[in-house]
Amino acid sequence: MSDLKKVAIIGRPNVGKSSLFNRLARQRDAITSDMSGTTRDVKKRVVTISGNRDFEILDTGGIDYSSELFSKVAEHALRAAKEADIIIYMVNGKMLPDDEDRELFYQLQALDKPLALVVNKIDNEKEEERYWEFLEFGAERTFPLSVSHNRYFNDFYAWLEEYIPPREEEGELELEEEVDPFAEMLEEIHFDEQEEEEEDRDIKVALIGRVNTGKSSLLNALVGEERTIVSDVAGTTIDPVDESIEHNDYKITFVDTAGIRRRGKILGIEKYALDRTEEMLEKADIALLLIDATVGVTELDERIAGLIEKFKLGSLIVINKWDVREEKSYEEAIDDIRDELKFLHYAPIITVSAKTGQRVHKILDQIVAIYERYKQRIPTSKLNDVLREAISRHHIPSHHGAVVKIKFATQYETKPPKIALIVNHPNFLHFSYKRYLANYIRSKFDFEGVPLDLETRKRGERKIDE
């Protein structure tokens, strides 16, 4: 770690330093807000760009001499700049350049280190005119950026790569040691999409289940008000009903769907309701599958659960009416459900009572946790480390005498996570071995509640399939 380059983000308060730190770190760790002076300490994080370039990023407090406290924060920030190998000085592109920014920039320029002037909050083409005003600073490199909208990052990353060397890779088992052009191509295609996902704070949650399992009651319990009509008559809900709440800095939008009956019994408006349900599932991120604890898992429940597989959603199995179930131990009840819903083995289970509110509040935390996993991206280097481990434990079977080799793996998509295995003979990798690899990857990374797609391809295939 001591050999890693240190990159310090310096600037006055409220210019977007913590937002850039979060984007580089691929997570929300620093607190971001519109209030000046939110960050007071220097935060550090080891991050990776371009798959194999590691460095330590330093997020510093805003430089402000308006009070004794802020003056100490500024002192820490400037000290971090002196310790850093590379400096990013950020300014607010929605304001015109001022003398204080110039003075601070020239002070950093005197340190004689790689230094870039980043003009943040250039959110659209019309605002680019303000960026040109900052060229008068005379910086060696000046970059317009919109951290919140993920614009103009390519040149900025290319500049960082000039000063951050690639990681020295160790010898590999079964996997090729070279840097793969396919992986680089995938990162280039999906990098912007990934950054947008990191900023995405909206979660769409579908409530699905048989008729009269308590979907409307659960929705009411979650949002804390009588938003939908609740009735003991099966099939009260026809149109999906949206309801949004805020939880842990996320906007969670629930869609209360029409109860699903056997296809043979779907007539007229209920057929319309089923079509609407499937349309909604195409746009959802997470499905809450409601099971009636007093009935257990029926054949129709299994078919409904199949929609989760069809649309590759994150999932949580919610056992409702737990307070009035038959006398059966928790372990026995859960084992029975797991046995009937084997294909949703990765989905967590929670037992609740929408009527009494028992454990309903825990559903919101589960939704956020599953969504974080649903949109996570595993760095290519870590993924291939795990792949080597898996191959060393259980070697790839040959196919009618043909040697099958996995050259490397890379995650090319999120929501849901999709991983490409680059194989010399893609069609020869047995499905059982792919299942073994998927389970092994699950054991090393937290994918609870999330489907995981593994796809085999040849080197150089450029088509990204949905």
LUMVEX-567373 format. One line per 5 residues: number of its first residue (from 1); their letters; for each residue x, y negated, z of C-alpha. Coordinates in Angstrom, 1 decimal. Layout:
BEGIN
NUM> A> X:Y:Z  ...
//
This chain:
BEGIN
1> MSDLK> 0.0:0.0:0.0  2.9:-2.4:0.7  3.8:-2.3:-3.0  0.4:-3.5:-4.2  0.2:-7.0:-5.7
6> KVAII> -1.8:-9.5:-3.5  -4.3:-11.7:-5.3  -5.7:-14.6:-3.2  -8.9:-16.4:-4.1  -8.6:-20.0:-3.0
11> GRPNV> -11.0:-22.9:-3.2  -13.3:-25.4:-1.4  -16.5:-24.2:0.2  -19.4:-22.8:-1.8  -17.7:-22.4:-5.1
16> GKSSL> -18.3:-18.6:-5.3  -15.2:-17.1:-3.8  -17.0:-14.4:-1.8  -19.2:-13.5:-4.8  -16.1:-13.0:-7.0
21> FNRLA> -14.5:-10.9:-4.1  -17.7:-8.8:-4.0  -17.6:-8.3:-7.8  -14.0:-7.2:-7.8  -14.5:-5.0:-4.8
26> RQRDA> -17.6:-3.4:-6.4  -19.6:-3.8:-3.2  -21.3:-6.4:-1.0  -18.9:-6.7:1.9  -18.3:-10.4:2.2
31> ITSDM> -21.3:-12.5:3.2  -22.5:-14.8:0.5  -24.9:-17.7:1.0  -25.6:-21.2:-0.2  -24.3:-22.6:3.2
36> SGTTR> -20.9:-24.1:3.1  -18.2:-22.5:5.2  -19.7:-19.0:5.5  -16.3:-17.3:5.2  -13.9:-18.2:7.9
41> DVKKR> -11.5:-15.3:8.1  -9.3:-13.9:5.3  -10.9:-10.7:4.1  -8.8:-8.1:2.4  -9.8:-5.2:0.1
46> VVTIS> -7.8:-2.8:-2.1  -9.6:-2.7:-5.5  -9.0:-1.2:-8.9  -9.6:-2.6:-12.4  -9.2:-0.9:-15.8
51> GNRDF> -9.3:2.5:-14.1  -5.7:2.6:-12.9  -4.5:-0.9:-11.8  -4.7:-1.3:-8.0  -4.2:-4.6:-6.1
56> EILDT> -5.2:-6.2:-2.8  -7.7:-9.0:-3.1  -7.8:-11.7:-0.4  -11.0:-13.7:0.1  -10.3:-16.9:2.0
61> GGIDY> -12.4:-19.5:3.8  -13.3:-22.7:2.0  -10.7:-25.5:2.2  -12.4:-28.3:4.1  -10.8:-30.8:6.4
66> SSELF> -14.1:-32.3:7.7  -13.7:-30.8:11.2  -11.1:-29.2:13.4  -12.6:-25.7:12.9  -12.7:-26.0:9.1
71> SKVAE> -9.1:-27.4:9.2  -8.0:-24.2:10.8  -9.8:-22.2:8.2  -8.1:-24.2:5.5  -4.7:-23.5:7.1
76> HALRA> -5.4:-19.8:7.0  -6.4:-20.0:3.4  -3.3:-21.8:2.3  -1.1:-19.4:4.3  -2.8:-16.5:2.4
81> AKEAD> -1.9:-18.3:-0.9  1.7:-18.5:0.2  1.7:-14.7:1.0  0.0:-13.8:-2.3  1.7:-12.8:-5.5
86> IIIYM> -1.1:-14.1:-7.7  -3.5:-17.0:-7.0  -7.0:-17.7:-8.3  -8.2:-21.3:-7.6  -12.0:-21.6:-8.0
91> VNGKM> -14.0:-24.7:-8.6  -17.7:-25.4:-9.0  -18.4:-25.9:-12.7  -21.7:-27.6:-11.9  -19.7:-30.6:-10.5
96> LPDDE> -17.3:-32.8:-12.3  -13.6:-32.5:-11.3  -12.7:-34.6:-8.3  -9.4:-35.8:-6.7  -9.5:-33.3:-3.8
101> DRELF> -9.7:-30.3:-6.2  -6.8:-31.8:-8.2  -4.6:-32.3:-5.2  -5.2:-28.8:-3.9  -4.6:-27.3:-7.3
106> YQLQA> -1.3:-29.2:-7.7  -0.3:-28.1:-4.1  -0.8:-24.4:-5.2  0.9:-25.0:-8.5  4.0:-26.0:-6.6
111> LDKPL> 4.3:-22.5:-5.2  5.4:-21.4:-8.6  3.3:-18.2:-8.8  0.9:-16.9:-11.5  -2.0:-19.3:-11.0
116> ALVVN> -5.4:-19.5:-12.8  -8.0:-22.2:-12.5  -11.4:-20.5:-12.5  -14.4:-22.7:-13.3  -17.3:-20.9:-11.8
121> KIDNE> -21.1:-21.4:-12.3  -20.9:-21.9:-16.1  -24.2:-20.0:-16.5  -25.0:-20.7:-20.1  -23.6:-22.1:-23.3
126> KEEER> -25.0:-25.6:-22.6  -23.0:-25.8:-19.4  -19.7:-24.9:-21.2  -19.2:-28.6:-21.8  -18.4:-29.2:-18.1
131> YWEFL> -15.7:-26.5:-18.3  -13.7:-28.6:-20.8  -13.5:-31.4:-18.2  -11.3:-29.2:-16.0  -8.7:-28.7:-18.7
136> EFGAE> -7.3:-32.0:-17.6  -5.8:-30.2:-14.6  -3.2:-28.9:-17.0  -3.4:-25.3:-15.6  -1.4:-22.7:-17.5
141> RTFPL> -4.6:-20.6:-17.7  -8.2:-21.9:-17.2  -11.2:-19.6:-17.3  -14.9:-20.4:-17.4  -16.9:-17.9:-15.4
146> SVSHN> -20.4:-17.2:-14.2  -20.0:-14.7:-11.4  -23.7:-14.5:-10.7  -24.6:-13.9:-14.3  -21.5:-11.9:-15.2
151> RYFND> -20.3:-14.0:-18.1  -16.9:-14.6:-19.7  -15.0:-12.0:-17.6  -13.0:-10.2:-20.3  -10.3:-12.9:-20.7
156> FYAWL> -10.0:-13.2:-16.9  -9.5:-9.5:-16.5  -6.9:-9.4:-19.3  -5.0:-12.2:-17.5  -5.0:-10.2:-14.2
161> EEYIP> -3.7:-7.1:-16.1  -0.7:-9.1:-17.2  0.6:-9.2:-13.6  -0.9:-6.0:-12.1  1.0:-2.8:-13.3
166> PREEE> -0.8:0.4:-13.9  -0.6:3.1:-11.2  2.1:5.7:-11.5  0.1:9.0:-12.0  1.3:12.2:-10.4
171> GELEL> 1.5:15.5:-12.3  -1.9:16.9:-13.0  -3.3:20.4:-12.8  -5.1:21.5:-16.0  -5.9:17.8:-16.8
176> EEEVD> -3.9:15.7:-19.3  -1.7:13.1:-17.8  -2.1:10.5:-20.5  -4.4:7.5:-20.2  -7.4:8.4:-22.3
181> PFAEM> -8.7:6.1:-25.0  -12.3:7.5:-24.6  -12.3:6.5:-20.9  -11.1:3.0:-21.8  -13.8:2.7:-24.5
186> LEEIH> -16.5:3.7:-22.0  -15.3:1.2:-19.4  -15.3:-1.5:-22.0  -18.8:-0.7:-23.2  -20.3:-0.3:-19.7
191> FDEQE> -18.3:-2.8:-17.6  -20.7:-5.7:-18.0  -23.7:-3.4:-17.3  -21.9:-2.2:-14.1  -21.4:-5.7:-12.9
196> EEEED> -25.0:-6.5:-13.5  -26.0:-3.5:-11.5  -23.8:-4.6:-8.6  -25.8:-7.9:-8.5  -29.2:-6.2:-8.9
201> RDIKV> -31.1:-6.4:-5.7  -34.5:-5.2:-7.1  -35.6:-1.6:-6.4  -38.6:-0.2:-8.1  -40.2:2.6:-6.1
206> ALIGR> -42.9:5.0:-7.4  -45.3:6.7:-5.0  -46.4:10.0:-6.6  -48.3:13.0:-5.4  -51.5:15.0:-5.6
211> VNTGK> -54.8:13.4:-5.0  -55.5:12.4:-1.4  -52.0:13.0:0.0  -52.1:9.5:1.5  -50.2:7.3:-1.0
216> SSLLN> -52.4:4.3:-0.4  -52.2:4.7:3.4  -48.5:5.0:3.2  -48.2:1.9:1.0  -50.3:-0.1:3.6
221> ALVGE> -48.1:1.2:6.4  -45.0:0.2:4.5  -46.1:-3.4:3.6  -48.0:-3.9:6.8  -51.3:-4.9:5.4
226> ERTIV> -54.4:-3.5:3.7  -53.2:-4.1:0.1  -55.1:-1.2:-1.5  -58.4:0.5:-0.9  -58.1:3.5:1.4
231> SDVAG> -60.8:6.1:1.3  -61.3:9.8:2.2  -62.8:10.3:-1.3  -60.2:11.9:-3.5  -59.1:9.7:-6.5
236> TTIDP> -59.9:6.3:-5.1  -56.8:4.7:-6.7  -57.0:4.5:-10.5  -54.6:1.7:-11.7  -51.1:1.6:-10.2
241> VDESI> -50.9:-1.3:-7.7  -47.6:-3.3:-7.3  -46.5:-4.6:-3.9  -43.1:-6.1:-3.1  -41.4:-6.6:0.3
246> EHNDY> -37.9:-7.7:1.3  -35.7:-5.3:3.2  -31.9:-5.5:3.9  -31.5:-8.2:1.3  -33.3:-6.1:-1.3
251> KITFV> -36.6:-6.7:-3.0  -38.4:-3.4:-2.9  -41.4:-3.1:-5.3  -43.8:-0.3:-4.6  -46.2:1.1:-7.2
256> DTAGI> -49.1:3.0:-5.8  -50.1:5.4:-8.5  -53.3:7.2:-9.2  -53.6:10.6:-7.6  -52.6:13.3:-10.1
261> RRRGK> -55.0:16.3:-10.7  -54.7:19.4:-12.7  -54.7:18.6:-16.4  -57.8:20.7:-16.9  -59.7:18.4:-14.5
266> ILGIE> -58.4:15.1:-15.9  -61.3:13.4:-17.6  -61.7:9.9:-19.0  -60.3:7.2:-16.7  -58.1:9.7:-14.7
271> KYALD> -56.4:10.8:-18.0  -55.7:7.1:-18.5  -54.4:6.9:-14.9  -51.9:9.7:-15.5  -50.6:8.0:-18.6
276> RTEEM> -50.1:4.8:-16.7  -48.3:6.8:-14.0  -45.8:8.2:-16.5  -45.3:4.7:-18.0  -44.5:3.4:-14.6
281> LEKAD> -42.1:6.2:-13.9  -40.0:5.3:-16.9  -39.3:2.0:-15.2  -38.8:3.3:-11.7  -35.5:3.8:-9.8
286> IALLL> -36.8:6.0:-6.9  -39.7:8.3:-6.5  -41.3:9.0:-3.1  -42.9:12.5:-3.5  -45.7:12.8:-1.0
291> IDATV> -46.6:16.3:0.2  -49.5:17.0:2.5  -48.2:18.7:5.6  -51.6:20.3:6.3  -51.5:22.0:2.9
296> GVTEL> -47.8:22.5:2.1  -46.3:22.7:-1.4  -48.7:23.8:-4.1  -48.1:24.7:-7.7  -49.4:21.3:-8.7
301> DERIA> -46.9:19.6:-6.3  -44.1:21.4:-8.1  -45.4:20.2:-11.5  -45.6:16.6:-10.1  -42.1:16.9:-8.7
306> GLIEK> -41.0:17.9:-12.2  -41.7:14.3:-13.3  -38.8:13.2:-11.0  -36.5:15.5:-13.0  -38.0:14.4:-16.3
311> FKLGS> -37.3:10.7:-15.6  -34.0:11.3:-13.6  -35.1:9.3:-10.6  -33.6:9.0:-7.2  -35.9:10.8:-4.8
316> LIVIN> -37.2:11.1:-1.3  -39.6:13.9:-0.2  -42.1:12.4:2.2  -44.1:15.0:4.2  -47.2:13.0:5.3
321> KWDVR> -49.9:13.9:7.9  -47.2:15.4:10.1  -49.2:14.5:13.2  -52.1:16.9:12.2  -50.2:19.8:10.7
326> EEKSY> -50.6:23.4:11.7  -48.4:24.7:14.5  -45.2:25.4:12.7  -41.6:24.6:13.8  -39.8:21.8:12.0
331> EEAID> -37.1:24.1:10.7  -39.7:26.6:9.3  -41.7:23.8:7.6  -38.6:22.3:6.0  -37.3:25.7:4.9
336> DIRDE> -40.6:26.4:3.2  -40.6:23.1:1.3  -36.9:23.5:0.3  -37.7:27.0:-1.0  -40.6:25.7:-3.2
341> LKFLH> -38.8:22.6:-4.5  -35.3:24.2:-5.2  -34.7:21.9:-8.2  -34.9:18.8:-5.8  -32.3:20.3:-3.5
346> YAPII> -30.4:17.0:-3.4  -33.5:15.0:-2.2  -33.6:14.2:1.6  -36.9:15.0:3.4  -38.6:12.8:6.0
351> TVSAK> -41.7:13.7:8.0  -44.2:10.9:8.7  -47.7:10.0:9.5  -49.0:7.1:7.4  -52.1:7.0:9.7
356> TGQRV> -50.2:6.5:13.0  -47.0:4.9:11.5  -44.8:7.6:12.8  -41.3:7.2:11.3  -42.7:5.2:8.3
361> HKILD> -40.2:2.4:9.0  -37.3:4.8:8.3  -38.5:5.2:4.7  -37.3:1.7:3.8  -33.7:2.4:5.0
366> QIVAI> -33.7:5.6:3.1  -34.8:3.8:-0.1  -32.0:1.3:0.2  -29.4:4.1:0.9  -30.6:6.2:-2.1
371> YERYK> -30.5:3.2:-4.4  -26.9:2.4:-3.4  -26.0:5.9:-4.4  -28.1:5.8:-7.5  -26.2:2.8:-8.9
376> QRIPT> -22.7:3.8:-7.6  -19.8:4.3:-10.0  -17.0:6.7:-9.1  -13.5:5.4:-10.2  -12.1:7.5:-13.0
381> SKLND> -8.9:8.3:-11.0  -10.9:9.6:-7.9  -13.2:11.6:-10.1  -10.3:13.3:-11.8  -8.6:14.0:-8.5
386> VLREA> -11.7:15.9:-7.4  -12.0:17.6:-10.8  -8.4:19.0:-10.3  -9.3:20.3:-6.9  -12.4:22.0:-8.3
391> ISRHH> -10.4:23.7:-11.1  -7.7:24.8:-8.8  -10.2:26.5:-6.5  -12.2:28.1:-9.3  -10.5:28.3:-12.7
396> IPSHH> -12.5:27.7:-15.9  -13.8:31.0:-17.4  -12.8:31.7:-21.0  -15.4:32.2:-23.7  -14.9:35.4:-25.7
401> GAVVK> -11.2:35.1:-25.3  -11.1:31.4:-26.2  -9.3:29.2:-23.6  -11.5:26.4:-22.3  -9.8:23.3:-21.0
406> IKFAT> -11.3:20.2:-19.3  -9.0:17.4:-20.2  -10.5:14.7:-17.9  -13.8:13.3:-16.7  -15.3:9.8:-16.6
411> QYETK> -18.5:8.3:-15.3  -20.1:6.4:-18.2  -23.4:5.4:-16.7  -25.3:4.6:-13.5  -28.9:4.8:-12.5
416> PPKIA> -28.7:7.8:-12.7  -24.9:8.6:-12.5  -23.8:10.3:-15.7  -20.4:12.0:-16.1  -18.7:13.0:-19.3
421> LIVNH> -16.4:16.0:-19.2  -14.0:15.9:-22.1  -13.5:19.5:-23.2  -11.5:21.2:-26.0  -14.6:23.4:-26.7
426> PNFLH> -17.6:21.6:-25.3  -20.1:24.3:-26.2  -18.0:27.0:-24.5  -18.2:25.6:-21.0  -20.7:27.9:-19.2
431> FSYKR> -23.7:26.2:-17.6  -22.9:28.0:-14.3  -19.5:26.4:-14.2  -21.0:23.0:-14.9  -23.4:23.6:-12.0
436> YLANY> -20.4:24.5:-9.8  -18.6:21.3:-10.8  -21.7:19.2:-10.1  -22.0:20.8:-6.6  -18.3:20.3:-5.9
441> IRSKF> -18.5:16.6:-7.0  -21.5:16.2:-4.7  -19.6:17.7:-1.8  -16.9:15.0:-2.2  -19.0:12.0:-3.0
446> DFEGV> -22.3:10.9:-1.5  -25.0:11.6:-4.0  -27.8:12.5:-1.6  -31.2:11.8:-3.2  -29.7:11.2:-6.6
451> PLDLE> -29.7:13.4:-9.8  -26.2:14.0:-11.3  -25.8:14.6:-15.0  -22.7:16.3:-16.4  -22.3:16.3:-20.1
456> TRKRG> -19.5:18.0:-22.2  -17.9:16.2:-25.1  -14.9:16.3:-27.3  -12.2:13.7:-27.1  -13.0:10.6:-29.1
461> ERKID> -16.8:11.1:-29.2  -18.1:7.5:-29.1  -21.8:8.0:-29.0  -23.4:7.4:-25.6  -26.5:9.5:-25.4
466> E> -29.4:8.6:-23.1
//
